[in-house]
Amino acid sequence: MNILTILEELRSERQQLEEAILVMERLAGGGVRRRGRPPKWLAATKIADGAPEPKKRRAFSAATRKKMAAAQKKRWAAKKAA
């Protein structure tokens, strides 16, 4: 094998190890649970660890949206009348 390719592979491996160490340090340092959305780096590591992706929500049809809008308008009209 070419020594230059071996060195390049080792450097890329070292970079991956440094990133993994950084994530582990952040996880170890953050023992206190925080309120709100987790940081972006933490969410990215959870997805990369093989966690399933969140399910996508199904969209409503146009007819259903019209029915919902009409029902909401009816509720608001009743509230204003009261």
DSSP file (Angstrom, degrees, kcal/mol; ACC not computed):
  #  RESIDUE AA STRUCTURE BP1 BP2  ACC     N-H-->O    O-->H-N    N-H-->O    O-->H-N    TCO  KAPPA ALPHA  PHI   PSI    X-CA   Y-CA   Z-CA
    1    1 A M              0   0    0      0, 0.0     2,-0.4     0, 0.0     3,-0.0   0.000 360.0 360.0 360.0 155.9    0.0    0.0    0.0
    2    2 A N     >  -     0   0    0      1,-0.1     4,-1.8     2,-0.0     3,-0.2  -0.623 360.0-140.2 -78.9 133.7    1.0    3.5   -0.5
    3    3 A I  H  > S+     0   0    0     -2,-0.4     4,-2.6     1,-0.2     5,-0.2   0.857 100.7  57.9 -64.1 -35.9    2.1    5.3    2.7
    4    4 A L  H  > S+     0   0    0      1,-0.2     4,-2.1     2,-0.2    -1,-0.2   0.896 106.6  47.4 -64.6 -39.3    0.4    8.5    1.8
    5    5 A T  H  > S+     0   0    0      2,-0.2     4,-2.4     1,-0.2    -1,-0.2   0.882 111.0  51.9 -68.5 -36.4   -3.0    6.7    1.5
    6    6 A I  H  X S+     0   0    0     -4,-1.8     4,-2.4     2,-0.2    -2,-0.2   0.929 110.3  48.6 -63.7 -44.4   -2.4    5.0    4.8
    7    7 A L  H  X S+     0   0    0     -4,-2.6     4,-2.4     1,-0.2    -2,-0.2   0.898 110.6  51.1 -62.3 -40.3   -1.6    8.3    6.5
    8    8 A E  H  X S+     0   0    0     -4,-2.1     4,-2.1     2,-0.2    -1,-0.2   0.913 110.8  48.3 -64.6 -41.7   -4.7    9.9    5.0
    9    9 A E  H  X S+     0   0    0     -4,-2.4     4,-2.2     1,-0.2    -2,-0.2   0.903 111.5  50.2 -63.9 -41.3   -6.9    7.0    6.3
   10   10 A L  H  X S+     0   0    0     -4,-2.4     4,-2.5     2,-0.2    -2,-0.2   0.891 109.6  51.0 -65.0 -39.5   -5.3    7.3    9.8
   11   11 A R  H  X S+     0   0    0     -4,-2.4     4,-2.2     2,-0.2    -1,-0.2   0.907 110.5  48.3 -64.8 -40.8   -5.9   11.1    9.8
   12   12 A S  H  X S+     0   0    0     -4,-2.1     4,-2.0     2,-0.2    -2,-0.2   0.894 111.9  50.0 -66.9 -37.5   -9.6   10.6    8.9
   13   13 A E  H  X S+     0   0    0     -4,-2.2     4,-2.3     2,-0.2    -2,-0.2   0.904 109.4  51.4 -64.4 -41.5   -9.9    8.0   11.6
   14   14 A R  H  X S+     0   0    0     -4,-2.5     4,-2.5     1,-0.2    -2,-0.2   0.895 108.1  52.5 -62.1 -40.3   -8.3   10.3   14.1
   15   15 A Q  H  X S+     0   0    0     -4,-2.2     4,-2.1     2,-0.2    -1,-0.2   0.913 109.6  48.7 -61.9 -43.2  -10.8   13.0   13.2
   16   16 A Q  H  X S+     0   0    0     -4,-2.0     4,-2.2     1,-0.2    -1,-0.2   0.897 111.4  50.0 -63.9 -40.3  -13.7   10.7   13.7
   17   17 A L  H  X S+     0   0    0     -4,-2.3     4,-2.5     2,-0.2    -2,-0.2   0.898 109.2  51.3 -65.5 -40.2  -12.3    9.6   17.1
   18   18 A E  H  X S+     0   0    0     -4,-2.5     4,-2.2     2,-0.2    -1,-0.2   0.895 110.3  49.2 -63.9 -39.5  -11.9   13.2   18.2
   19   19 A E  H  X S+     0   0    0     -4,-2.1     4,-2.2     2,-0.2    -1,-0.2   0.910 111.3  49.5 -65.1 -41.4  -15.5   14.0   17.3
   20   20 A A  H  X S+     0   0    0     -4,-2.2     4,-2.3     1,-0.2    -2,-0.2   0.903 111.0  49.6 -64.5 -40.8  -16.7   10.9   19.2
   21   21 A I  H  X S+     0   0    0     -4,-2.5     4,-2.5     2,-0.2    -1,-0.2   0.907 109.6  52.1 -64.1 -41.5  -14.6   12.0   22.3
   22   22 A L  H  X S+     0   0    0     -4,-2.2     4,-2.2     2,-0.2    -2,-0.2   0.915 110.1  47.9 -61.9 -43.4  -16.1   15.5   22.0
   23   23 A V  H  X S+     0   0    0     -4,-2.2     4,-2.4     1,-0.2    -1,-0.2   0.918 111.7  50.0 -64.0 -43.0  -19.6   14.2   22.0
   24   24 A M  H  X S+     0   0    0     -4,-2.3     4,-2.4     1,-0.2    -2,-0.2   0.891 109.9  51.0 -64.1 -38.8  -18.9   11.9   24.9
   25   25 A E  H  X S+     0   0    0     -4,-2.5     4,-2.3     2,-0.2    -1,-0.2   0.906 110.5  49.2 -64.2 -40.6  -17.5   14.8   26.9
   26   26 A R  H  X S+     0   0    0     -4,-2.2     4,-1.4     2,-0.2    -2,-0.2   0.909 112.3  48.0 -64.9 -41.0  -20.5   16.9   26.2
   27   27 A L  H  < S+     0   0    0     -4,-2.4    -2,-0.2     1,-0.2    -1,-0.2   0.901 113.5  47.2 -66.0 -39.8  -22.8   14.1   27.3
   28   28 A A  H  < S+     0   0    0     -4,-2.4     3,-0.4     1,-0.2    -2,-0.2   0.862 113.0  49.0 -70.1 -35.3  -20.8   13.5   30.4
   29   29 A G  H  < S+     0   0    0     -4,-2.3     2,-0.9     1,-0.2     3,-0.3   0.740  99.9  66.8 -77.0 -23.1  -20.7   17.2   31.3
   30   30 A G     <  +     0   0    0     -4,-1.4    -1,-0.2     1,-0.2     4,-0.1  -0.368  55.0 142.1 -97.0  55.4  -24.4   17.8   30.8
   31   31 A G        +     0   0    0     -2,-0.9     2,-0.4    -3,-0.4    -1,-0.2   0.701  50.3  85.0 -69.0 -19.3  -25.7   15.7   33.7
   32   32 A V  S    S-     0   0    0     -3,-0.3     2,-0.3     1,-0.0    -3,-0.0  -0.710  83.3-125.4 -87.6 129.7  -28.5   18.2   34.5
   33   33 A R        -     0   0    0     -2,-0.4     2,-0.3     1,-0.0    -2,-0.1  -0.564  27.9-152.6 -74.2 133.7  -31.6   17.8   32.4
   34   34 A R        -     0   0    0     -2,-0.3     2,-0.2    -4,-0.1    -1,-0.0  -0.721  12.7-115.0-106.1 156.5  -32.6   21.0   30.7
   35   35 A R  S    S+     0   0    0     -2,-0.3     2,-0.1     2,-0.0    -1,-0.0  -0.553  73.7  21.2 -83.4 153.8  -35.9   22.2   29.6
   36   36 A G  S    S-     0   0    0     -2,-0.2    -2,-0.1     2,-0.0     0, 0.0  -0.349 104.9 -12.1  93.3-169.1  -36.8   22.7   26.0
   37   37 A R  S    S-     0   0    0     -2,-0.1     3,-0.1     1,-0.1    -2,-0.0  -0.423  72.5-112.3 -70.8 139.5  -35.5   21.3   22.8
   38   38 A P        -     0   0    0      0, 0.0    -1,-0.1     0, 0.0     5,-0.1  -0.328  44.9 -85.3 -68.5 156.7  -32.1   19.5   22.9
   39   39 A P     >  -     0   0    0      0, 0.0     4,-2.0     0, 0.0     3,-0.4  -0.180  37.4-113.5 -60.3 156.5  -29.1   21.1   21.3
   40   40 A K  H  > S+     0   0    0      1,-0.2     4,-2.2     2,-0.2     5,-0.2   0.864 115.0  55.1 -62.3 -37.4  -28.7   20.5   17.6
   41   41 A W  H  > S+     0   0    0      1,-0.2     4,-1.6     2,-0.2    -1,-0.2   0.859 108.1  49.6 -66.6 -32.7  -25.5   18.5   18.1
   42   42 A L  H  > S+     0   0    0     -3,-0.4     4,-1.8     2,-0.2    -1,-0.2   0.900 110.2  49.2 -72.6 -40.4  -27.2   16.1   20.5
   43   43 A A  H  X S+     0   0    0     -4,-2.0     4,-1.8     1,-0.2    -2,-0.2   0.887 109.8  53.0 -64.9 -37.5  -30.1   15.5   18.1
   44   44 A A  H  X S+     0   0    0     -4,-2.2     4,-2.0     1,-0.2    -1,-0.2   0.872 108.2  50.1 -66.3 -36.4  -27.7   14.8   15.3
   45   45 A T  H  X S+     0   0    0     -4,-1.6     4,-1.4     2,-0.2    -1,-0.2   0.864 107.8  53.4 -71.4 -34.0  -25.9   12.2   17.3
   46   46 A K  H  <>S+     0   0    0     -4,-1.8     5,-1.3     2,-0.2    -2,-0.2   0.901 111.2  45.6 -67.3 -39.1  -29.1   10.4   18.3
   47   47 A I  H ><5S+     0   0    0     -4,-1.8     3,-1.3     1,-0.2    -2,-0.2   0.894 112.3  51.8 -68.6 -38.8  -30.1   10.1   14.6
   48   48 A A  H 3<5S+     0   0    0     -4,-2.0    -1,-0.2     1,-0.3    -2,-0.2   0.763  97.5  68.0 -69.1 -24.1  -26.6    8.9   13.7
   49   49 A D  T 3<5S-     0   0    0     -4,-1.4    -1,-0.3    -5,-0.1    -2,-0.2   0.497 125.5 -93.9 -76.0  -1.5  -26.7    6.3   16.4
   50   50 A G  T < 5S+     0   0    0     -3,-1.3    -3,-0.2     1,-0.3    -2,-0.1   0.567  71.8 153.8 102.5  10.6  -29.3    4.4   14.5
   51   51 A A      < -     0   0    0     -5,-1.3    -1,-0.3     1,-0.1     2,-0.0  -0.470  53.1-100.7 -69.0 143.9  -32.4    5.8   16.2
   52   52 A P        -     0   0    0      0, 0.0    -1,-0.1     0, 0.0     3,-0.1  -0.341  38.2-107.6 -67.0 147.9  -35.4    5.6   13.9
   53   53 A E        -     0   0    0      1,-0.1     3,-0.1    -3,-0.1    -6,-0.0  -0.428  43.9 -92.8 -71.6 149.2  -36.4    8.8   12.1
   54   54 A P        -     0   0    0      0, 0.0     2,-0.1     0, 0.0    -1,-0.1  -0.297  46.3-102.9 -62.7 147.4  -39.5   10.5   13.4
   55   55 A K        -     0   0    0     -3,-0.1     2,-0.3     1,-0.1     0, 0.0  -0.441  34.2-120.6 -71.6 142.9  -42.7    9.6   11.6
   56   56 A K        -     0   0    0     -2,-0.1     2,-0.2    -3,-0.1    -1,-0.1  -0.621  25.4-118.7 -84.2 143.4  -44.0   12.1    9.1
   57   57 A R        -     0   0    0     -2,-0.3     2,-0.2     1,-0.1    -1,-0.1  -0.560  26.8-116.8 -80.4 143.4  -47.5   13.5    9.7
   58   58 A R        -     0   0    0     -2,-0.2     2,-0.2     1,-0.1    -1,-0.1  -0.575  28.5-121.4 -79.9 143.8  -50.1   12.9    7.0
   59   59 A A        -     0   0    0     -2,-0.2     2,-0.2     1,-0.1    -1,-0.1  -0.536  23.6-115.9 -82.8 149.5  -51.5   16.0    5.3
   60   60 A F        -     0   0    0     -2,-0.2    -1,-0.1     1,-0.1     2,-0.1  -0.552  30.7-112.8 -80.2 149.4  -55.2   16.7    5.3
   61   61 A S     >  -     0   0    0     -2,-0.2     4,-2.3     1,-0.1     5,-0.2  -0.330  28.8-107.8 -74.0 165.7  -57.1   16.7    2.1
   62   62 A A  H  > S+     0   0    0      1,-0.2     4,-2.1     2,-0.2     5,-0.1   0.882 120.4  52.6 -63.1 -38.5  -58.5   20.0    0.8
   63   63 A A  H  > S+     0   0    0      2,-0.2     4,-2.2     1,-0.2    -1,-0.2   0.905 109.1  49.1 -65.4 -40.7  -62.0   18.9    1.6
   64   64 A T  H  > S+     0   0    0      1,-0.2     4,-2.5     2,-0.2    -2,-0.2   0.909 109.5  51.8 -65.8 -41.6  -61.0   18.1    5.2
   65   65 A R  H  X S+     0   0    0     -4,-2.3     4,-2.4     1,-0.2    -1,-0.2   0.894 109.4  50.8 -61.8 -39.1  -59.3   21.5    5.6
   66   66 A K  H  X S+     0   0    0     -4,-2.1     4,-2.5     2,-0.2    -2,-0.2   0.919 110.5  48.9 -64.1 -43.0  -62.5   23.2    4.3
   67   67 A K  H  X S+     0   0    0     -4,-2.2     4,-2.3     1,-0.2    -2,-0.2   0.915 112.3  48.5 -61.9 -42.8  -64.6   21.4    6.9
   68   68 A M  H  X S+     0   0    0     -4,-2.5     4,-2.3     2,-0.2    -2,-0.2   0.903 111.5  49.6 -65.0 -40.9  -62.2   22.2    9.7
   69   69 A A  H  X S+     0   0    0     -4,-2.4     4,-2.5     2,-0.2    -2,-0.2   0.908 111.3  49.1 -64.9 -41.6  -62.1   25.9    8.6
   70   70 A A  H  X S+     0   0    0     -4,-2.5     4,-2.2     1,-0.2    -2,-0.2   0.914 111.2  49.4 -64.8 -41.6  -65.9   26.0    8.5
   71   71 A A  H  X S+     0   0    0     -4,-2.3     4,-2.1     2,-0.2    -2,-0.2   0.900 111.4  49.4 -64.2 -40.5  -66.2   24.4   12.0
   72   72 A Q  H  X S+     0   0    0     -4,-2.3     4,-2.5     2,-0.2    -2,-0.2   0.908 110.0  50.5 -66.3 -41.4  -63.7   26.9   13.4
   73   73 A K  H  X S+     0   0    0     -4,-2.5     4,-2.5     1,-0.2    -1,-0.2   0.897 109.6  51.8 -61.7 -39.2  -65.5   29.9   11.9
   74   74 A K  H  X S+     0   0    0     -4,-2.2     4,-2.1     2,-0.2    -2,-0.2   0.903 109.8  49.1 -63.7 -41.2  -68.7   28.5   13.4
   75   75 A R  H  X S+     0   0    0     -4,-2.1     4,-2.2     2,-0.2    -2,-0.2   0.921 112.1  47.9 -64.0 -44.5  -67.0   28.2   16.9
   76   76 A W  H  X S+     0   0    0     -4,-2.5     4,-2.6     1,-0.2     5,-0.2   0.894 110.6  51.5 -65.0 -39.6  -65.7   31.8   16.7
   77   77 A A  H  X S+     0   0    0     -4,-2.5     4,-2.1     1,-0.2    -1,-0.2   0.910 110.3  49.0 -63.6 -41.0  -69.1   33.1   15.6
   78   78 A A  H  X S+     0   0    0     -4,-2.1     4,-1.4     1,-0.2    -1,-0.2   0.886 111.8  49.5 -65.2 -38.0  -70.7   31.4   18.6
   79   79 A K  H  < S+     0   0    0     -4,-2.2    -2,-0.2     1,-0.2    -1,-0.2   0.898 111.4  48.3 -68.6 -39.9  -68.1   32.8   20.9
   80   80 A K  H  < S+     0   0    0     -4,-2.6    -1,-0.2     1,-0.2    -2,-0.2   0.867 110.0  52.6 -67.1 -35.3  -68.6   36.3   19.6
   81   81 A A  H  <        0   0    0     -4,-2.1    -1,-0.2     1,-0.2    -2,-0.2   0.815 360.0 360.0 -69.8 -29.6  -72.3   36.1   19.9
   82   82 A A     <        0   0    0     -4,-1.4    -1,-0.2    -5,-0.2    -2,-0.2   0.459 360.0 360.0 -79.4 360.0  -72.1   35.0   23.5
